[in-house]
Amino acid sequence: MGNSGSAVKVCADHQGGINWLSLSPDGQRLLTGSEDGTARLWSTADSQCRGHLQGHESYITFCHLENEAAFTCSADHTIRKWDVMTGQCVAVYRGHTSIVNRILVAKDYLFSGSYDRTARCWHVDEEKQIQEFRGHRNCVLTLAHYSSRDVLEEEEEEEEEEEKVSRDLLVTGSTDCTVKVWWVSSGRCYQTLLGHTGAVLCLILDAPNRELFSGSTDYTIRTWNIVTGEQLKVFKEHQGSVICLELVNRHLYSGSADRTVKCWLADTGERIQTYKAHKHSVSTLKYHAGILFTGSGDACARAFNSKSGVLQKIFRGHKFIINCIQIHNELLYTASHDGTLRIWDIRGICKRNKRRFKKERSAQGRSSQKGRLSRLFNNKVGCMVQQDHGE
């Protein structure tokens, strides 16, 4: 049983639930997007609110933070870009006709997915829409992006001559049970990945290995070859919707409505660990330094030893579902539908885990040395036996 932890700080400035939490690439700021229609910028140095971003006419569904700019999307059908230093809105992206569920920033592109059944592409520095991706029969819930340079061989690229102006591709997951891959430059659908029988809730892309992982309300995770569209594997052991995915060192972690997280070997599909103790759905997860952190509908965050599956700590204090977690400088940040951002010190867990890892490495080293000595001894005995027989 894990120890109970108390937050080192509780930030309760929002007047509604926090739907998403984003960390800047330089680690200096956090961005929260809330049901109260506003977003807030927080300093990771002192946990103080450094900006109150106001302008949306309805709740914020998702947010994304860069070092100099913040992006929010909303049920008011718009996306907004904000200056991090001034807190001023510098762009409003209009075009969607329903709730915008998700945004993704890649290079100079801003991508968005909506209940209006479309995904769209915008230039980050302009409010002009570049492309519309139309073809899903229901709402677009999740997005991923990659370049064909990351996955296609030269001879394969030659076959896509008309797309050579831009080799960027967008991946969309929808409640219509499909995943689609689109050429960004033309808006043309490159692949439709068929197999799921429920809504696609989450996507994880591994471009170097040409693989895409999708989690669904059909209780499965599926792996796809993103060049051929072939379905490679189906992970079937969950007993509830697959809500979130994380891929680390070819280990795939999946959080589910069945109250568990499972760890799979991405290369073989073998399930090697199940993390239990949640009393409700697992809504979010994050791997850090050999520890798996989870957030749940039971209002608790938890820390598990990722290898053994042992529960190391429970973080109690939230009143409703934890929607998102982030980790920076051995601090755990949890954002909840109760409207609070809570900050927890995880140095103790990280230190214990490092010590345990060192002991395991040391034990493995001793075991390996014993093995080498044993093999050496057996080889010598074998040689002696052979010599005896030879004589």
Secondary structure, 3 states (H helix, E strand, C coil): CCEEECCCEEECCCCCCEEEEEECCCCCEEEEEECCCCEEEEECCCCCEEEEECCCCCCEEEEEECCCEEEEEECCCCEEEEECCCCCEEEEECCCCCCEEEEEEECCEEEEEECCCEEEEEECCCCCEEEEEECCCCCEEEEEEEEHHHCCCHHHHHCCHHHCCCCEEEEEEECCCCEEEEECCCCCEEEEECCCCCCEEEEEEEHHHCEEEEEECCCCEEEEECCCCCEEEEECCCCCCEEEEEEECCEEEEEECCCCEEEEECCCCCEEEEECCCCCCEEEEEEECCEEEEEECCCCEEEEECCCCCEEEEECCCCCCEEEEEEECCEEEEEECCCCEEEEECHHHHHHHHHHHHHHHHHHHHHHHHHHHHHHHHHHHHHHHHHHHHC
